[in-house]
Amino acid sequence: MTSIGVGIVGFWHVHAADYAHDAARHTATRVVAGWDADPQLGNEGAAALGIPFEESLDALLARPDVDAVTITTATADHTDVIGRALRAGKHVFSEKLLAPTAPECEALIAEASARGLQLVVSLPRLSEPVVRTAARLIGEGALGTVTYARVRMAHDGWLAGWLPERFGDPVAAIGGAFADLGCHPAYLVQLFLGPVPQSVSATYGAHTGHAVEDNAVVVAGYGNGAVGVAEASFVTTPGAFALELRGTRASLLYGFGGDELIAKGDGFGDSWTPQPLDAAADAPFDLWVDAIRTGSSAAVTANLDAAVALTRFVVAANASASDHRIVAVGDN
């Protein structure tokens, strides 16, 4: 296959340039052009990447040298722009969330499948060594039954001023810290405990006074009595990625004052012991490119299943925080 031409659809999200750089460094892809509904934002983003700016999405999608697109628009626009890209015959790599609701996600997945196009969502933590090692140890039964999983991701974006103010728009972003950064701890809790909790209860705070939360804690309850805690913050210094997994036989910790995955209990011994890490899996962008070149795979299916389950989790969390109630996770 010749080099895959990639268009950058939207410069709203801070990861737009990251995915463009992924396309530039990958041996099978090249960056062709960019577009954003905001001409100033789009022109600035395209200029920084040294690529042409197209005045309309239709113009970008009509380019014969654009085979695929990365989606980094406002989350609220995903359903429209991804649908238009798929109908134009373009493969799609999307920033999370895939869409604001699970039915919208499922419709986009069905559209991509019907057209023989590859759709992948950026859920990067799933491919990282620490997470893969923890998931393997759980699968092997080394922890016994996991009864508690806590994952925290936090940064200082609204303290240090590097996170754009547009992330505080509750309509465009469909939420705040949890709908953006909180996606990562959410899908990791689902990886460790299961994709469908029975209930979700969320508490959101707004330390900086934005219209959306900048601090969030979400508790997920499971039918077997397990509890998952997903935390996100835009107002934490220093930033953090931490996980705590507690089982009936042993426990795992990562990120609590150190950068090693440590285990204690049962076969791990009575002292906290560093664990060797598994190799990383293909990053989501690489998974997408490989799928375009060779066809869909079980890994792509798993990615999309996780993306839909994640959306249900986030929608339930937002409803819980808004209504001050425990929410059953259903088809939202």
N, C-alpha and C positions, 0 to 999 in steps of 0.2 A: 504494500500500500504506500502511496506517496504521502508526504508530510500532511498532517491534519491541520487545516487552517482553523484557528480559534478566534472567535469574536468575544469581546468583553462586554457583557450586557449589564450596564449599571456600574456606577462608581460610588453608590450610596454606602455600601458596607466597607469597613476598614480592610477586609481581606481581598478586595478587588485586585490590588496590585500583587498580592501574594500569589493568587491563581494565575495572573498574567505571567509572573516570573516562573511559576511551575511550567506553564506552556512554553516559555522561552527556553528553559533549560532542558526540557524533555526532548530526546532525540527524534520522537515521532510527531511532534507538534510545533507549530509556530503561531505567534500572535499576529493577527491580520488587521483588526480595527476595533474601535470601541464606540459605545453609545451610552447616553444617559438622558433621561427626560429633562433634567436640569442642564441646559447648554453650558453654563459656566462650570459646573462640577464635571461634566463630561469632557469639555475641552481641556480643563486642567489635568484631569486624569489621563486622557489620551496623550497629551503633550509630555507628561512625566514619563510615559512609557515609550514615547517616540513612535506612536502609531496614529493613523488617520482617525478623525472623529466623524462619525456619520450623524446627520441631522435628525434622522428618524430611525426607529427600530425596524420599520419595514425596509428601509434602505440597507441597513446592516444585514438583515436576514435574506435580502435578495442578492447579496454579493455571492458570486459563484465560488470565490475562494474561501468563504466561510463554511466549513463543514460541521462545526460544533461551536457551542457557546458556553461560557461560564456565566452564572446568574448571581449578581451581587447588587441587585436593586433593593429597595425597601421590602421587607418581608410581606407587607400587605399587597405588593404588586406581583408576587411570585406566580400566583395562579394564572394571571393574564399573560405575563411575558413568557413563562415556560410553555404555556399552551400555544402561544403564537410561534415560538421557536420550534416546537414539535411539529406543528402543522406546516411549517416551512421546510421540514425535513432535516432539522439540525439535531445532533446529539446534544445532551444537556448535562452539565455539571452544576449543581446548585449548592449555594450556601444554605445551612440550616436556618430556620425551618424550611422544609420543602414547600409547605403551603400553610395558611392559617388554620385549616381544619382537616381532620382525617379524611372525610369524603372527598375534599378537593385533592388531597394527596393521592388517594386511590384512583381518582379520575385521570390525573396526570400520568400515573404509572400505567394505567390501562391504555392511554393514548400512545405512550412511548412503545409499549409492547405491540400494539396493533400496527404501528408504522415501522417496526423493526429497528427502533432507535435506542441508543443506550442512555439511560438516565441514572445518575449516581449522585448521592448527597454527601456533603462533606461532614463526616463523623470521625474526625481524625484520631481521637483517643482510643478507639477500638483497635487500632493497628499498632499501638505503642507497646514496647516490651513489658513495662510494669503491668499494664492491664492484661495483656495476653498471658503473662505468667500467673497472675492472680486467678484469671478465669480457668486456666488449666488446672491449677491446684484445687480449685473448687470442684471442677469436673471430675478430678481423680478421687474426690472424697477426703482430701487431706485435712480439710477444716471440719469434717462432719457436715451436719446441716447448718447452713449459714442462717443465722437468726437476726443479724444486724449488719447493715451495710451503710456506711456514711461516705459521701464524696463531696469535697469542697473545691470550688474553683473561684478565685478572686483576683482582682487587680485594682490598681489605683487610678483608673481612667478618668474618673470625674474629680479626683483629688489633684492629680498632676496636670489635668487639662488636655490630655491627648485624645480622649474619646470624644468624637464629635457630638455637638448638642442635638443633632437630629436623632440620635439614639434615645432621646427623651420624648420623642413624639409618640404618644400612645396609639395613634391610628396607624402611622407608617410602620412602626416597629412591632405592633400588636402586643406590646408589653415592654418591660424594662430589662433589668439584669437577668431575670430568670428566663425570659423568652430568647435571650441572646446567649450570654455566657453560661447560664444555668442549664442550657441544653446538654452540655457535656456531662455534668454530674447526673442529670436525669437519665440519659441513655446508659450511663455506667451502672447506676442503681438497677436499671432494668436488665442489664447484662448479668449482674450478679444474683439478682433475686427473681427475675422473671419479667416479661414484657408487660403484663397486665396486673397491676395492683388492684385490690378491691376498692381502696379508697385513697383519697389524697386530701391533705390538709395543709394550707399554705399561710405563712405570715410574711408580709412584705413591709419594708420600711423605706422611707425617702429622706435620708440624712441630708442630701444636698438640695432638697426642695423641688426636685423635678416632678413632672406630672406622672412619672412612672417610678417603680421601685428601683433603688440602687443597692438594696440589701434584701436577700430573700432566703428563707428556710422552708423547705417543703418536705413533709413527712408522708411516706407512702406505706399503707398497711396491706399485708398480704394474707391470703386465706389460711396459710399454715402458721400464722402468728409472727412471721418475720416482719421486721420494720426497716424501711429504707429512708435515709435522710439525704436530700440533695440541697446543697447550699451554693449560693452565688452572690458576688458582691462587686460593685464598681468602686467601692470606697475602702479598700483594704491595702495597707502598706506594711510590709512588702506583699507582693502578690503571692498566691498560694495555689498549689495543687496537692491535695491530700486525700488519702482514702484509709478507711478503717473497716475491716471485715472481721466479724466475730462469729465463730461457729461453735457447735457442740463439742468439738474436739480440739480446735486450735484457732488461732487468730493471725491476721496479717495487718501490718501498718505500713504506710508510706507517707512521707512528706511532713511528719510532725517533728521538725527540727533537724531533719536529715534527708538525704536523697537516696536512701537504700530501701528496698522492700525487705522488711524484717518479719519473721514468723516466730511464734512461741506456742508451746503446747503439744501434747501427744508426740508424734514422730519428730517434731522439730526441736524438742527438748524444753528444759525449764527456763532457759534464758532467751532473750530476743536475738535471733540469728539471721544475718543477711542471707538472702536467697539469690542464686544465680538467675539471671533474666533470660527469657526466651528471646529469639530474634524477632524483630519487627515484621509485621505483615506489610503487604503493599499499602502505601498511603492511598486515600480515596481518589486523588487525582490520577495516580498511576493505575489504579483499578479501573477507572473510567477509560483511560486511553487503551488499556489492554482489551477491554470489552469492545471498544470501537473496532479494534484491529482483528479480534478473534471471535467475537460473539459473547453473548451474555454468559454468566456463570453462577454457580451457587453463591459465590461471594457477593455478586451484585444483588441477587435475590435477598440475601441476608441483610445487605445494606438498606434496601428499600423497605423491608419488613421493619427494621429498626427505626427508620425514618417515620413511618406511619405510627408506630407505637409511641415514639417520642412526641409526636404532635398531640396525640390523645392525652399524654401526661401533662404537657404544658398547658393545653386548653383547660384541663381539669384544675390545675394549679391556679391559673388566672381566675377561674370562676370561684374557687375556694377563697382566694384572697379578696376578691371583689365583694362576695356575698357573706363573708365571715361564717363559712359553714364547711363541713366535711362533704366532699364531692365523690360520688361513685364514678369510676372511670368507665365510660361507655363509648358509644359511637358519636363522638363530638368532632 
